[in-house]
Amino acid sequence: MNRISLKPLGEIDREVLEELKGRLEKAFGCPVEIKPQTTELARAYNSSRKQYLSTTLLSTVGTSERSEKALGIVDVDLYVPGLNFLFGEADMGSGVAIISLFRLRQERYALPPDRKLFLERAVKEAIHELGHTYGLGHCGDERCIMYFSNSLMDTDKKQAAFCPKCRQVLEKRSICWNCHR
């Protein structure tokens, strides 16, 4: 049976974890478990960029079983060489992914806080990165959750659901039982 583990790295708001748990269970139709928090962030920090190397953190997420997918969740600014920042990263081969909450908040852009919008963005990024762990690439449909987000505007435009084409791929693999939600 497929299973998803949420692995908070650093301090992550429990409400965010619970929202992700519930929405991911609906999106993928499998159990989601929240693992204990770890604090393995320091070795990924790049002081000259004032950011954390995503790939280093991704390697700490790990999963113990082939049928398990793991999603690391951080509230720090992530990067990979060649990009200014990223919302998340996934490793299709290992079944692990990571998302950052850092750039998903309105306050980051000198706008009034919007908790509902922040949570929706977090859910979209989580579903997107986990979609990669199930073998999906980026989709050309800008409403599909697998569409590549260059900006928060892209994230806000897409739905928190797979398009029919991506859903069909997941269903053929017997992975996604409730992708229509």
N, C-alpha and C positions, 0 to 999 in steps of 0.2 A: 504494500500500500504506500502511496506517496505521502510524504509528510514534509512540512516546512518548519524550520526552526528560526525564530527571530533572536538575534544575538546583539544586545545593546553593548556598544563599546563606548565607555564613558557614561556620563550622566544623561539619561534619556527619560523624559517625562512619561510616567506610567500611563497616562491617558492616551498618549500617542501610540504606545505599544499595544494597548487594548484595542484602539481603533484599527490599527494595522492588522492585528490578529483576526478580528471579526470580518473585516473587508477581504482579507486574503483567503480566509476559509470559504467565503462566498464565491470569490473569483476563481479559485482553483479546485473547490470541492474536496478539499482534503484537510486533515487536522493541522493546526498551527500551534506551536508551543513557544512560549517565551522563556528563553534560557536566562540564567543569572548574568548580571552585568559584569563585564570585565573592564579593565582600565589600561589595556595594552595600546596606548596611543603614542607615547613619547618617541619610540624608535622610528615612527613615520614622519615626524615633524621636520620640515625644512625651514630653518630660521631665516634664510635669505628671502624666501617666498612668503613666509608666515602662513604656510599651508601644510597640509598633510598629504603624503604620497599615497594615493588610493590603493595602488597595487600592493604596497607593503601591508596596509590594513586588511586588504582582501585576503592575504595569505594567512592572517590570524583567525579568520572566520571559520574555515574548515567545516567539514561534515563527516560524520562517522559511517554513514551507510549510503549505498548507491541510490536507494529510493528516497533519500532525504535531500532536500534543498535547504540551504542556509542563507539567511539575509542578515548581514551586519548593518547596524544602524548607528550612525555617528551624528554629532552636532558640531562638527568642525568643518572647515573649508577644505575640500579635496581638490587635488590636481593630478594630472599625469603629464609627463614631458610632452611638449608640443601643444598643450591646451592651457588656457588661463585658469579654468576650473572645470569641475564636472559635478553633475547631480548624483551620479552613481556609476558603477562599473560591475560587470559580471564576467565570470569565467565559465563558459559553457561546458568545458571538459570536466571541471571539478564539481559543478552544481552549486557554486557559491556566488554571492553577489553582495554588494554594499551600496547603501544610499546615504547621502548627507542631507540633514535637515537645515543646514546652515543658510543656504541661499533661498529657501522656500518661504521664509517669513516676509511679510509686507514691510515690517520695521527695518529690515536690512536695506530697503530702498527709500527710507525716510517717509514711509506711508503709515497710516494708522493700522494697528494690529487687526487682523481678521482671522480668528482661530479656525473658523469653518473652512476658509480658503486654504489655510496652511495645512490642515489635516487632509483635505482633498488632494493637494499637491503631493503630500507624503505618500498617500495611497497610490496615486498614479505612478510615482517614481518606483515604489516597491513592486507593483504589478509589472511594470515595464522591465525592470532588472531581473525579476524572477522569470519573466517570459523568455529572456535570453538563456537562463539556466535550463529551460525546457527545450532549447534548441531553436527558438525563433530569432530571426534577424530583424533588422529595421523594416518597417512597412511604409509604403508610399502613400497610404491613406492617412491624411492629416488628422482624422478623427479617431483613428485606431490607437490604442495604448502603446503599440510598438513603433509608432512614428518617432523619429529622432527629435529630441528637444534641444534646439540651439539656445533657447531662452525660455523664461517662465511664460511668455506669451504662447509659445508652442505647447507647453505643458497645460496651460489653462484651456487652450482650444480643444485638446483631445479629450475623449471620453475615458472613463476608468474601466473600459471594456475592450475586448478584442474584436476586430472587424470579422466579418464572416470567413474571410480567407484564413486569417490567423487562427480563429477558433476551430476551423476545420482541421488544420494541421495538428492542433493540440488534441482534438477529439480522436483523430486517427491514431494517435499515439496513446490513447486511453489515459490521458493526463488530466484533461480539464473537463470536469463533469458539469460545471455550472457557469461556463464562460459567458453566457448571455447576460449575466447580471452586472 
